[in-house]
Amino acid sequence: MHSRLLALAAVAALLLMSACASRDRAPDKPVIGVSLLTLTNPFFRDLGNAIKQAAERQGYRVVLTAGDFDIGKQKNQVADFIVQDVAAIVITPIDSKSIGTSIIEANRAGIPVFTADIKATAEGARVVSHIATDNYQAGRMAAKALIEALSGRGKVGIIDHPEVESVIMRTRGFLDEIEAQHQQSGSNIQIVSRLAAGGAKEKAFQVAVDMLQAHTDLDGIFAINDPSALGALAAIESAGRQGRIRVISIDGLPEGRQAIASGKIYADAIQHPDQIGARTVEAIIAYMRGEEVPPEILIPTDLYRQDDARKDPTLPQ
């Protein structure tokens, strides 16, 4: 009898401990799945970190991945998020149209999709909100800076990346402002070359080499991001034409800002990945609360010249 009572007491103690452990264990946090273009570019690292930090403050867990310029890999990441039944998905599409099938699958699963920095343009793919740099405004700002740098006239090449919607808007803004300034003030900027380099430094170097060889009288280059600008700068220096060709970019990476500080790049239309990340999480939280979310949230850029770089506390002075 005594041994039976001891056994019953032991079972009761185990049940009590199990109940306490269940009460103490925090419920699983809702998950936000994020698939970025890449994590090798500091812009996207900063964007991913901003999403992660803002989401964690709101009680979410973030699974942060990158497609590394491989649309098949990115589609697999989105498929994994769907299987995991995440609370929301954030994508910076590697291909603005091809990603549509993955977004549609998430739509069917009832998972809200948000895009950051790069818009999805596929028909039938429903995105709650697109949060990004105002790329059209950035392109116009870059054009104004290049007109300023060239005193209103010169031959210019564009290092492009037309597969991505955000870059399409940058280039469109740039070309529209060139035309508007020609009509308004008589500036005479001639676009003599427009070559794609995939937004990558190494490819931009090769593209810029070809551009410089084809146009020995080139005066300026508009690069759609800092890696492209830095590749162009390396080609200019290799050709011994530094100081003769003005380079304008859109980005604001540390290496790009350092090149502006040293006078190698004239100016950047600076993006704010931290703001994009924070506003993306704000949009997700608002949607989860049943609030109305704007279909597009645009963050304006600021022009960053050498004087700004000299006062930049993040750069060595």
Buried (B, 14 or more C-beta within 10 A) or exposed (E): EEEEEEEEEEEEEEEEEEEEEEEEEEEEBBBBBBBBBBBEBBBBBBBBBBBBBBBBEBEBBBBBBBBEBBBEBBBBBBEBBBEEEBBBBBBBBBBBBBBBEBBBBBBEEEBBBBBBBBBBBBEEBEBBBBBBBBBBBBBBBBBBBBBBBBEBEBBBBBBBBEBBBBBBBBBBBBBBBBEBBBEEEEBBBEEBBBBBBBBBBEBBBBBBBEBBEEBEEBBBBBBBBBBBBBBBBBBBEEBEEEEEBBBBBBBBBEBBBBBBBEEBBBBBBBBBBBBBBBBBBBBBBBBBEEEEBEEEBBBBBEBBBBEBBEEBEEBEE
